[in-house]
Amino acid sequence: KRIDARKTLDFAKNFFHKNLMTVGGEFARNYVKGRNLTKETAQKFELGFAKNDATALCREAQNAGYTPQQLKDVGLCVLTSYGPRDYFRGRLIFPIINQRGETVGFGGRILAEGEPKYLNSPETLLFNKSQVLYGINFAGPAIRKAGRAVLLEGYMDVIALHAAGFEYAVATLGTAITPDHARLFSKYTQRVLISYDADEAGQNAANKAMRMLGEVGMDVRVLKLSGAKDPDEYIQKFGADRFRRVL
C-alpha cells in the first residue's frame, strides 16, 4: 500500500511540474518569475501548477491506471456524488519531500484571490505534517556541514534562501513546531536559528519554537531582521552577503 501511495504521489508531482513548465502554465510561471525564482530553482524544487480545473489530475491519473480511491488515499482528490474532484486547484504546487527523498504530500499556494492562501495535503498514510520539514531533502547534508539549521516559516522563504546559497534552511508546514520536528533536527545538528516573520504572530511562533527546541537541549537563537518582513524580502532588498553577516 505504501508503494502504491508513493507511485501515485510521484505521478501527481510529475503531472503538476509538467503543467508549470508547458503551455497553459504561463500564469503560474509569471508568478514564480515575479518572486525572483529562476527556472533552475523551479526545476530543482520540482514546483508545479494545479490548473483551475476540478478534474484535471483525476482524469489524467485515471487514464494512467490509478483509481479514485488511490487518489483519495494520498489526499489528491475528494470523492463526491458527481465523481472524483481534485483537491488542489488554481495553485502553485510545492512537493513535500521527506529526509529519505520520498514525496509524501504537497503544499499549494493560491494564485488568484481566495482563501486559504496556503493549503497542505490532508494527513495520509505517508503524510503527517508534524513530522516533516520542508526542504530537508536538500538541507540535511548542508545542515550537517554548516553545523546549524535555519528554521523558517514558509515554502517560499526556504526556496529563496536555498537559491541564495543558504542550503541549510527548512520550514515547518504551516504548523507550530512539534517534538517530532525537534527529534528530526537532532539527527542533523544541535544548533538552530529561527527566522520567522517580523509580525506579532511570527514572533510569538518563534518564542514557542525556541522553547520547544530548547526543551530537547538544542542551542536556539532567534534572528531579528530589520527593514524586511521575512528572510526572502530581506535578501531581495539587501542581498545575500548582508543576510550572511546577520546570521
C-alpha positions in Angstrom: 0.0 0.0 0.0 2.9 2.4 0.8 4.5 1.6 -2.6 1.2 2.4 -4.4 0.9 5.6 -2.4 4.4 6.7 -3.4 3.8 5.9 -7.0 0.6 7.9 -7.0 2.3 10.9 -5.4 5.2 10.7 -7.9 2.7 10.6 -10.8 1.0 13.7 -9.4 4.3 15.5 -8.8 5.3 15.0 -12.5 1.9 16.0 -13.7 1.9 19.3 -11.8 5.5 20.0 -12.8 4.7 19.5 -16.5 1.7 21.8 -16.1 4.0 24.5 -14.8 6.7 24.1 -17.5 4.5 23.7 -20.6 1.7 25.6 -22.5 -1.0 26.7 -20.1 1.4 27.2 -17.3 2.3 30.8 -18.2 0.2 32.4 -15.4 1.9 30.3 -12.7 5.4 30.8 -14.4 4.9 34.5 -14.2 4.1 34.3 -10.5 7.3 32.3 -10.0 9.3 34.9 -12.0 7.7 37.7 -10.0 9.1 36.1 -6.9 12.6 36.2 -8.5 13.0 32.5 -8.8 14.8 31.1 -11.8 13.7 28.2 -14.0 16.6 26.2 -12.5 15.3 26.7 -9.0 11.7 25.8 -10.1 13.1 22.6 -11.6 15.3 21.8 -8.5 12.3 22.0 -6.2 10.1 20.4 -8.8 7.5 23.2 -8.4 4.2 22.5 -10.1 0.9 24.1 -11.1 -2.6 22.7 -10.4 -4.9 24.3 -13.0 -8.2 25.7 -12.0 -10.0 22.6 -13.3 -11.9 20.4 -11.0 -10.9 17.1 -12.6 -7.6 17.7 -14.4 -5.4 15.5 -12.2 -8.1 12.9 -11.5 -8.8 12.4 -15.3 -5.1 12.1 -16.1 -4.3 9.8 -13.2 -7.3 7.5 -14.0 -6.2 7.3 -17.7 -2.8 6.2 -16.3 -4.5 3.4 -14.3 -4.8 5.0 -10.8 -8.2 4.6 -9.1 -10.2 7.4 -7.5 -9.7 5.6 -4.1 -5.9 5.5 -4.6 -6.0 9.3 -5.3 -8.2 9.9 -2.2 -5.9 7.8 0.0 -2.9 10.1 -0.8 -5.0 13.3 -0.4 -5.1 14.2 -4.1 -8.9 14.0 -4.7 -12.2 14.2 -2.9 -14.9 11.7 -3.8 -18.2 13.4 -4.4 -21.6 12.3 -5.7 -20.5 13.8 -9.1 -17.3 11.7 -9.1 -13.8 12.5 -8.0 -12.7 16.1 -7.8 -9.1 17.5 -7.5 -8.1 18.6 -4.0 -5.6 21.3 -5.4 -6.9 23.8 -8.0 -5.5 27.1 -9.2 -2.4 26.8 -7.1 1.3 26.8 -7.3 2.4 23.4 -6.0 5.3 22.6 -3.7 6.1 18.9 -3.5 6.9 18.0 0.1 9.8 15.5 0.2 11.0 13.8 3.3 14.6 13.2 4.5 14.7 10.0 2.6 13.9 11.8 -0.7 10.3 10.4 -0.9 7.4 12.6 -2.0 4.9 12.4 0.9 2.5 15.3 0.1 2.0 18.7 -1.4 1.5 22.3 -0.4 -0.4 24.7 -2.7 -0.3 28.5 -2.8 -3.4 30.1 -4.4 -2.6 32.2 -7.5 -5.8 34.3 -7.6 -7.9 35.8 -4.8 -9.2 33.4 -2.3 -8.7 31.5 0.9 -6.9 29.7 2.3 -3.7 31.2 0.8 -1.8 28.0 1.5 -3.3 24.5 1.5 -1.4 21.4 2.5 -2.3 17.8 1.7 -4.5 16.2 4.3 -2.9 13.7 6.7 -2.4 10.4 5.0 -0.6 7.1 5.4 2.6 8.9 4.3 2.0 12.5 5.3 2.0 13.8 8.8 2.9 17.5 8.7 4.1 17.5 12.3 6.9 15.0 11.3 8.3 16.6 8.2 10.3 19.7 7.5 10.1 21.4 4.0 13.4 21.4 2.3 15.0 18.7 4.5 15.8 16.5 1.4 18.3 19.2 0.2 19.1 20.7 3.6 20.0 17.6 5.5 23.6 17.3 4.3 24.1 21.1 4.3 22.9 21.3 7.9 25.5 18.7 9.0 28.2 20.5 7.0 27.3 24.0 8.4 26.7 22.7 11.9 23.4 24.6 12.1 20.0 24.9 10.6 17.9 27.9 9.9 14.2 27.4 10.6 11.8 29.5 8.5 8.0 29.9 8.2 7.2 29.1 4.7 8.0 27.3 1.4 9.0 30.5 -0.4 11.4 31.5 2.3 13.1 28.1 2.1 13.4 28.3 -1.7 14.7 31.8 -1.7 17.4 31.0 0.9 18.5 27.9 -0.9 18.7 29.9 -4.2 20.8 32.5 -2.4 23.2 29.8 -1.2 21.9 29.1 2.3 21.1 25.4 1.8 20.7 24.6 5.5 17.2 26.3 5.6 14.0 24.4 6.3 10.4 25.2 7.3 7.5 23.7 9.2 4.4 23.2 7.1 2.1 25.9 8.5 2.1 24.3 11.9 3.8 25.1 15.2 7.0 23.1 15.8 6.4 19.7 17.5 8.5 17.2 19.5 8.8 15.2 16.3 10.3 18.1 14.5 12.8 18.5 17.3 13.8 14.9 17.1 14.3 15.2 13.3 16.5 18.3 13.9 18.6 16.5 16.5 19.6 13.9 13.8 21.5 16.7 12.0 22.5 19.4 14.4 22.1 20.8 17.9 22.1 24.5 16.7 19.0 26.1 15.2 18.5 29.7 14.2 14.9 30.7 13.9 13.9 33.4 11.4 10.1 33.9 11.3 8.1 36.8 10.0 8.6 40.1 11.8 4.9 40.5 12.7 3.5 39.6 16.2 2.2 36.2 15.1 5.6 35.3 13.7 7.4 36.4 16.8 5.0 34.5 19.1 5.6 31.4 17.0 9.4 32.0 17.2 9.2 32.1 21.0 7.2 28.9 21.1 9.6 27.2 18.8 12.5 28.4 20.9 11.0 26.8 24.0 10.2 23.6 22.3 13.7 23.1 20.8 15.3 24.4 24.0 13.5 21.7 26.0 15.2 18.9 24.0 18.6 20.5 24.6 19.1 22.5 21.4 21.1 25.7 21.2 18.5 28.0 19.8 18.8 31.6 18.6 16.2 33.9 17.1 17.2 36.1 14.2 15.9 39.6 14.2 15.7 41.2 10.8 15.1 44.9 10.5 13.8 46.5 7.3 12.0 43.5 5.9 9.1 41.3 6.8 10.8 38.0 6.2 14.2 36.5 5.1 13.0 36.3 1.4 12.3 40.0 1.3 15.5 40.8 3.3 17.7 39.1 0.7 15.8 40.8 -2.2 16.4 44.2 -0.6 19.8 43.9 0.9 21.5 40.9 -0.7 22.8 37.5 0.4 26.1 38.9 1.9 24.3 41.1 4.3 22.0 38.2 5.3 25.1 36.0 5.9 26.5 38.7 8.2 23.3 38.9 10.2 23.3 35.1 10.5 
